[in-house]
Amino acid sequence: MTNNPLFSIIVVSYNASALIKDTVDSILRQTFDDYEIVVKDACSMDDTITQIPESNKIRLFQSKDSGIYDGMNMAIKEAKGRFLHFLNCGDKFASVDVLERVAGFIRSSEISGGIICGDCIMNGVYKKQPSRITPFFLYRTPLCHQSMFFSKTVFSELGLYDLSFRIAADYDCTVKAFKNHIPFYYLNIPICRYLGGGISDSAKGIQIKTKEYQRIYKTHYSAWERFKYEILVTLSLRRLRYWVLSGKSPKSLREMYHKTVNKINK
C-alpha cells in the first residue's frame, strides 16, 4: 500500500461486534492491493474492536461522535485515498474483485474526479442503476450509498455530510453533487451486498426519512420540478410498490415481486 492509495474504504462502527468482522474481511479479500481501510469507532461499549482482523491495511481510530454521519465526516478527514467508499457494518463487497474492476474502470475511462456508481444486492434483490442519472431518477430513487465511490475532491468542493440530517445526509450529498454538476460514471457491476434493516427501515425511521426527503426536495429542486415529478411518481405507482415491499403485503406477492425485479435487472 502506498502512502496515498487509490481507495480509502471507510467503516464507521459503534457496538457492532456481531457485524464488523464480516465487513472488514470482505475488504481484505479483495484482489486489488492499493487501498486502505479506515475504521472510525465511536468508543464502542462491546468487543467491536477485538473483532477487527489484524492487518497493516487498517487504520483504526476511536472518538465519540454525534452519529453515523459525524463519524463518516471524521473518517473523511483521516482518509488518504483518491476515492472514498463507505461500507457500513454488516455490508460487504459483492465479489473479491470489486476494487480491481473499479480501478480498471478509473484507468480506462481516465477518471480523475466525480462519483462512480455501480449496482447493489439488497435483501436478495439485484438493484440495477441506470447508465445515466437524471434529475427525476434521483428524485424518485436514492442511489445506494454503499454502491458509490466518491472522489475525495467531491467533499472538498461541496463540504462534508450535513449533520442536521439523521438518516438522509447521504441522499442530500448525492443530490447536491448532481445539482452542482459533479460528474457521475456508471459501472455495470454489483458493488455491494447491502444488509439493510437499520433505523432507516423502521417505522420511526421511515417517518424521519420522509420528512428529510421533503427538505432535500425543497432545497435542491424547484417548485416546478417538484410538481412535475410528483405527478410522475404517482403515475409510476410508487405507493403500491412500497406496500408490496412492506411487511403488510402477502409474502407470496413480495417473493413474486423480487423474482420479477431480479429477472428484469439481470
N, C-alpha and C positions, 0 to 999 in steps of 0.2 A: 504494500500500500504506500502510495506517495504521500507527501505532506499535504497536498491538495488533491484529494481523489476526485474522480468523476462524479461519484454518488455519495451522498450522506443519507443513510436510512435512519429516520428518526422514530424512536419508540418511546412514547410517554406512558408512564406507569404509576399506579397507586393501588396498593393492596391487590396485586394481580398475580399472586404466586401460582395459581392454577393455570394461567394462560401464557405467561411471558416466555417460558422456555420454548414452546412450540413456535412462537412467532420468531424469536431470535434464531432458533435452529433453521427455520426456513430461509433465513437470510444467509446464514453461514454455509448452507449447502449450495449456494449459487456458484455456477461455473466461472463467472466473471469475477476478477480479483480486485479491481480498482474501486474499492468502496470502503466506507467506514460506517459503523453503527453508533449512533448517538442515543444512549438511553438516559432519559431525563426522568428521575423518580422523585415523587413528591413526598419523600420521607415516609415510605410505606411502614405500616404497623405490623405487617405479617412478614413472611420469609421470602418476599419477592426477590430481593437482592441475591439471596443464596441460590435461587433457581436459575439465575442467568448463567449460561455456559461461559467458561473461561476462553477468552480469545483476545489476541492483540488487536483485533479489528474493532473491539468495543471500547468506547469512551463513556464511562458512567459518571454522572454527577447527580447529587441529591440536593433538592432545595424545595421548600414549601412554595406552593403556588395557589392561585385563586380558582383553578380549574384546568381542564384539559387544554384550552386554547392558550392560557397563560404559560403552561408548561411547554407547549409547542413553540411559542414565541421565544422562550428562553433557549430552547434547543436550536432554533434557527440561528440565534446569535452565536452559538457554540460551533455550529456546523462549518466544515471546511470544504465540502464538496461543491462542485459547479451546479449540480442538480440535486434537489432535495425530494425525498419520498417519505411519506408518513404511513407507518403501519401501526395500528392500534393493537394492544394486547389481545390475542385471540385471532387476529387476522394473519394470513400467510400469503407468501408469493404462490402464484398458481402453478409454477413449474420451476425447475432448478436453473433454467437458462433465461429467466426473465431479464435480468440485468445485462446479460450478454446480448440479447436481442435488442434491448433499448439502446445500449451503447452502439451497436451496429447501425441502428436507425439514426442516431445522432451523427455518426460519421458519414454515412451515405447521403444523408439529407443536408449535411453541413449546417446543423442547428447550433446556434450559439446562445439562444435565449428562448424565452417563452415557456409554454406549457405543453407537455406531451401527454396525451390521453390514450388509454387502452381500454379493453373490456374487463369485466369482472364477473365472478361467480358468487351470487348472493342467495343464500338459503336454497341452494340447489338449482337456481335458475341462472342460465347464462345471459348476462345483461350486455348486449352489444351497443356500443356507442355509434353515433353517426360519423361518417367520414368528414363531414363539415358541420361545425357547430353554428347554429343560427340563434338569433335572439329569442324566437318562440320556443325552440327546443329547451334552452336554459330556463325559460320562464316556466315551462311545464315539467321539466325533468332535471333536477340537480344531478350533476355528474358524481360518480362515486369518488370520494376524495382519495381513497386508497388505490385507485387505478390511475393516478396522475403523478407526473414528475414535474416539479417546478424548478425552473432556473432560479438560482438564488437572487439574481438581479430583479426578479418579479417583486420580491419583498423590499428590495432597495428602492424600487420605483413607486410602489403602491403602499408601502407600510406593512406592518405585521397584522395578525388576526385581530379583529375588533372585539375587545373583551366585554363590550356591552351585550354581546350575543352569548347565550348559554349553550345553544345547540347548533345554530346555523351560521357560525362565523366562517366555516369553510365554504359554504354556499355563497355567502356575501363576498368572500375573496374571489371566487371563481367568476361571479357575475361582474364584479368590479374590474377584474382583469380583462374580461371580454369587452366590456363597455369602454375601456381605456385602450383598446386596440392592441393588447398583448397577443402575439400570435399563438394559436392552438394548432398542434400537429396530432393527427390520429395515427396510431399504430395498431394494426389489426391482429392483436393477440390478447389473450386474457392475462391481466397483470396480477390480480389478487383473488384470494378466496376470502370474502368478507363475512365475518362472523355475525354481525348484527345482534339484535336482542338487548341493546343498551338502553339508556334512559330515553333516547330519541324515539324508540319504538314502543315505549309505554304509553298508557292513556294520558298521563300528565305531560309526558314529553311531547306527544303529538299536539297537545294544546299549545304548549310553549312554541313548538316549531312552527305551527300555523301562524301565530302572531308575529314571529320573527320573519317568516317568509313575506308577510304583508309589509313589514318595514323595508325589506330588501326590494320588493317590487316598487314601492313608492320612492325609494332612494335612487334606483338605477333605471327605472322605466318611466316614460312619460305617461300622462293620463290617457292619451290616445292609444298608446301601446297596451296599457293595462286593459282598457275597454275592449280592444280588438282581440287580445289574447284570451281574455276570459270567455268570450264568445266561442273561440276555437277550442278552448279547454272543455267547455260544456258539450260541444259537438263531438268531442273525442271520447265522451263517456268516462271521464276520469273518476267520478264518484262511484260508478258501477265497478270499475276496475279495483278501486280501493276497497270496496265492500267484498269483492271476490277474494282479495288477498288478506282480508281481516279474518280473525278467528270466528266471526259471526256467520260466515258463509259455510255451506256444507263442505266437508273435507274432500269429497269426490270432485266437486266443482273446482276447488283450489288445485287439486292434482291435475285435472284436465287442463286448467289454465297454464300451469307450469310446463306440462308436456308440450302444449301448443307453442308457447313462447320459446322454449328451447329449440323446437324444430324450426321455427321461423328464424331465430337468431343464428343458428348454426348453418 
